[in-house]
Amino acid sequence: MNECDQLEKEINKLKYELSVVIPNDIQTSIQMGDLSENSEFCEVLSRQYVANIRLSQLTQRLSVCKEFATHTIIPDVVNIGSLVRVSCKETKKKNVFKLIISELSDVQSDKFSEITLQSPLGKALKGRKVKDEVFVFLPTGKVTYKILDILTMDDL
């Protein structure tokens, strides 16, 4: 399941909660009586508020994800979903990074580290090709990476 599919799945769950579960919970809490002293009613309204905010965030992220859909991805160019193998010029250490959008940073892997497109390294790598060098300014100083390999979503 790719990143866009994961976002759509979570959006659908939130829509179901907002249209079915929460209205049922509101009706149940209303039947309990005085709303001014009804903690269940306040809790349901809080859940509704949080779910609406989360739905808005995920909808925005989905539009970004769809912007980078497979048909718009240029082969051999770093973009969302790409696995990128780089070599650090300063330390000579090699790393593999997967570029993701921030809502999807939940994969645990010993083969690669996830970085978001919003991170300094993600911004530096996006749109680059094999053999390109990128410079990242970190609190510890400037770091230079050389791109060794790229696997895009089409390759995976």
C-alpha positions as a Markdown table, in Angstrom:
| # | Residue | x | y | z |
|---|---|---|---|---|
| 1 | Met | 0.0 | 0.0 | 0.0 |
| 2 | Asn | 1.5 | 3.3 | -1.1 |
| 3 | Glu | 1.5 | 6.6 | 0.9 |
| 4 | Cys | -1.6 | 8.0 | -0.9 |
| 5 | Asp | -3.6 | 4.8 | -0.2 |
| 6 | Gln | -2.6 | 5.0 | 3.5 |
| 7 | Leu | -3.8 | 8.5 | 3.7 |
| 8 | Glu | -7.1 | 7.7 | 1.9 |
| 9 | Lys | -7.7 | 4.8 | 4.3 |
| 10 | Glu | -7.2 | 7.0 | 7.3 |
| 11 | Ile | -9.4 | 9.8 | 5.8 |
| 12 | Asn | -12.2 | 7.3 | 5.2 |
| 13 | Lys | -11.9 | 6.0 | 8.8 |
| 14 | Leu | -12.2 | 9.6 | 10.1 |
| 15 | Lys | -15.1 | 10.4 | 7.8 |
| 16 | Tyr | -16.9 | 7.3 | 9.1 |
| 17 | Glu | -16.2 | 8.3 | 12.7 |
| 18 | Leu | -17.5 | 11.9 | 12.0 |
| 19 | Ser | -20.6 | 10.8 | 10.1 |
| 20 | Val | -21.6 | 7.7 | 12.1 |
| 21 | Val | -19.8 | 7.0 | 15.4 |
| 22 | Ile | -19.7 | 10.6 | 16.8 |
| 23 | Pro | -23.3 | 11.4 | 15.9 |
| 24 | Asn | -24.5 | 8.2 | 17.6 |
| 25 | Asp | -22.4 | 9.1 | 20.7 |
| 26 | Ile | -23.8 | 12.6 | 20.7 |
| 27 | Gln | -27.4 | 11.2 | 20.6 |
| 28 | Thr | -26.5 | 8.8 | 23.5 |
| 29 | Ser | -25.1 | 11.6 | 25.6 |
| 30 | Ile | -28.1 | 13.9 | 24.9 |
| 31 | Gln | -30.4 | 11.2 | 26.2 |
| 32 | Met | -28.4 | 11.3 | 29.5 |
| 33 | Gly | -30.0 | 14.6 | 30.4 |
| 34 | Asp | -28.7 | 18.0 | 31.3 |
| 35 | Leu | -25.9 | 18.9 | 28.8 |
| 36 | Ser | -24.3 | 21.6 | 31.0 |
| 37 | Glu | -23.3 | 18.9 | 33.5 |
| 38 | Asn | -22.8 | 16.0 | 31.0 |
| 39 | Ser | -19.1 | 15.1 | 30.8 |
| 40 | Glu | -19.8 | 12.5 | 28.1 |
| 41 | Phe | -21.3 | 15.1 | 25.8 |
| 42 | Cys | -18.2 | 17.4 | 26.3 |
| 43 | Glu | -15.9 | 14.4 | 25.6 |
| 44 | Val | -17.8 | 13.6 | 22.3 |
| 45 | Leu | -17.6 | 17.2 | 21.2 |
| 46 | Ser | -13.8 | 17.3 | 21.9 |
| 47 | Arg | -13.4 | 14.1 | 19.8 |
| 48 | Gln | -15.4 | 15.7 | 17.0 |
| 49 | Tyr | -13.2 | 18.8 | 17.1 |
| 50 | Val | -10.0 | 16.8 | 17.0 |
| 51 | Ala | -11.2 | 14.5 | 14.3 |
| 52 | Asn | -12.2 | 17.5 | 12.1 |
| 53 | Ile | -8.8 | 19.0 | 12.5 |
| 54 | Arg | -7.0 | 15.7 | 11.7 |
| 55 | Leu | -9.3 | 15.2 | 8.7 |
| 56 | Ser | -8.4 | 18.7 | 7.4 |
| 57 | Gln | -4.6 | 18.0 | 7.8 |
| 58 | Leu | -4.8 | 14.6 | 6.1 |
| 59 | Thr | -6.9 | 16.0 | 3.2 |
| 60 | Gln | -4.1 | 18.6 | 2.6 |
| 61 | Arg | -1.4 | 15.9 | 2.8 |
| 62 | Leu | -3.4 | 13.8 | 0.4 |
| 63 | Ser | -3.5 | 16.6 | -2.2 |
| 64 | Val | 0.3 | 16.9 | -1.8 |
| 65 | Cys | 0.7 | 13.1 | -2.2 |
| 66 | Lys | -1.5 | 13.0 | -5.3 |
| 67 | Glu | 0.6 | 15.9 | -6.8 |
| 68 | Phe | 3.5 | 13.4 | -6.7 |
| 69 | Ala | 1.4 | 10.5 | -8.0 |
| 70 | Thr | 3.3 | 7.8 | -9.9 |
| 71 | His | 2.3 | 9.2 | -13.3 |
| 72 | Thr | 4.0 | 12.5 | -12.4 |
| 73 | Ile | 7.2 | 11.0 | -11.1 |
| 74 | Ile | 10.2 | 11.2 | -13.4 |
| 75 | Pro | 12.3 | 8.0 | -13.3 |
| 76 | Asp | 15.8 | 8.4 | -11.7 |
| 77 | Val | 14.8 | 11.6 | -9.9 |
| 78 | Val | 14.4 | 11.8 | -6.1 |
| 79 | Asn | 10.8 | 12.4 | -5.1 |
| 80 | Ile | 8.2 | 11.2 | -2.6 |
| 81 | Gly | 8.5 | 7.4 | -2.0 |
| 82 | Ser | 12.0 | 7.2 | -3.4 |
| 83 | Leu | 14.7 | 5.1 | -1.7 |
| 84 | Val | 17.9 | 7.1 | -2.0 |
| 85 | Arg | 21.4 | 5.7 | -1.3 |
| 86 | Val | 23.9 | 8.4 | -0.4 |
| 87 | Ser | 27.4 | 8.7 | 0.7 |
| 88 | Cys | 28.4 | 11.4 | 3.2 |
| 89 | Lys | 31.5 | 13.2 | 1.9 |
| 90 | Glu | 32.7 | 14.1 | 5.4 |
| 91 | Thr | 32.3 | 10.7 | 7.1 |
| 92 | Lys | 32.4 | 8.4 | 4.1 |
| 93 | Lys | 29.4 | 6.6 | 5.6 |
| 94 | Lys | 26.7 | 5.3 | 3.3 |
| 95 | Asn | 23.0 | 5.7 | 4.2 |
| 96 | Val | 19.7 | 4.8 | 2.6 |
| 97 | Phe | 16.8 | 7.2 | 3.0 |
| 98 | Lys | 13.1 | 6.9 | 2.0 |
| 99 | Leu | 11.4 | 10.2 | 1.3 |
| 100 | Ile | 7.9 | 10.4 | 2.8 |
| 101 | Ile | 5.3 | 12.9 | 3.8 |
| 102 | Ser | 5.3 | 13.5 | 7.6 |
| 103 | Glu | 2.0 | 11.7 | 8.4 |
| 104 | Leu | 3.4 | 8.4 | 7.2 |
| 105 | Ser | 6.5 | 8.2 | 9.3 |
| 106 | Asp | 5.7 | 4.9 | 11.0 |
| 107 | Val | 7.7 | 2.3 | 9.2 |
| 108 | Gln | 10.5 | 0.7 | 11.2 |
| 109 | Ser | 13.3 | -0.6 | 9.0 |
| 110 | Asp | 16.9 | -1.5 | 9.5 |
| 111 | Lys | 17.6 | -1.1 | 5.8 |
| 112 | Phe | 16.7 | 2.6 | 5.5 |
| 113 | Ser | 15.8 | 5.7 | 7.5 |
| 114 | Glu | 12.7 | 7.7 | 6.7 |
| 115 | Ile | 13.0 | 11.4 | 6.0 |
| 116 | Thr | 10.2 | 13.9 | 5.2 |
| 117 | Leu | 10.1 | 16.1 | 2.2 |
| 118 | Gln | 9.9 | 19.0 | 4.7 |
| 119 | Ser | 13.2 | 18.1 | 6.4 |
| 120 | Pro | 16.4 | 19.9 | 5.4 |
| 121 | Leu | 17.8 | 16.7 | 3.8 |
| 122 | Gly | 14.5 | 15.9 | 2.1 |
| 123 | Lys | 14.4 | 19.4 | 0.6 |
| 124 | Ala | 18.0 | 19.1 | -0.6 |
| 125 | Leu | 17.4 | 15.6 | -2.2 |
| 126 | Lys | 14.1 | 16.3 | -3.9 |
| 127 | Gly | 14.4 | 16.6 | -7.6 |
| 128 | Arg | 18.1 | 15.4 | -7.7 |
| 129 | Lys | 19.6 | 12.6 | -9.7 |
| 130 | Val | 22.3 | 10.0 | -9.3 |
| 131 | Lys | 25.8 | 11.5 | -8.9 |
| 132 | Asp | 24.4 | 14.9 | -7.8 |
| 133 | Glu | 25.9 | 16.3 | -4.6 |
| 134 | Val | 23.6 | 18.0 | -2.1 |
| 135 | Phe | 24.5 | 20.3 | 0.8 |
| 136 | Val | 22.6 | 20.3 | 4.0 |
| 137 | Phe | 23.1 | 22.9 | 6.8 |
| 138 | Leu | 22.7 | 21.3 | 10.2 |
| 139 | Pro | 23.3 | 22.7 | 13.7 |
| 140 | Thr | 26.6 | 20.8 | 13.6 |
| 141 | Gly | 27.6 | 22.4 | 10.3 |
| 142 | Lys | 27.4 | 21.8 | 6.6 |
| 143 | Val | 27.2 | 18.2 | 5.4 |
| 144 | Thr | 27.6 | 17.0 | 1.8 |
| 145 | Tyr | 26.0 | 13.9 | 0.4 |
| 146 | Lys | 26.6 | 12.3 | -3.0 |
| 147 | Ile | 23.6 | 10.4 | -4.5 |
| 148 | Leu | 24.7 | 6.9 | -5.4 |
| 149 | Asp | 21.4 | 5.2 | -6.3 |
| 150 | Ile | 17.7 | 6.0 | -6.6 |
| 151 | Leu | 14.7 | 3.7 | -6.6 |
| 152 | Thr | 11.4 | 5.5 | -7.4 |
| 153 | Met | 7.9 | 4.2 | -6.7 |
| 154 | Asp | 7.9 | 2.8 | -10.2 |
| 155 | Asp | 10.9 | 0.6 | -9.4 |
| 156 | Leu | 9.6 | -0.7 | -6.1 |
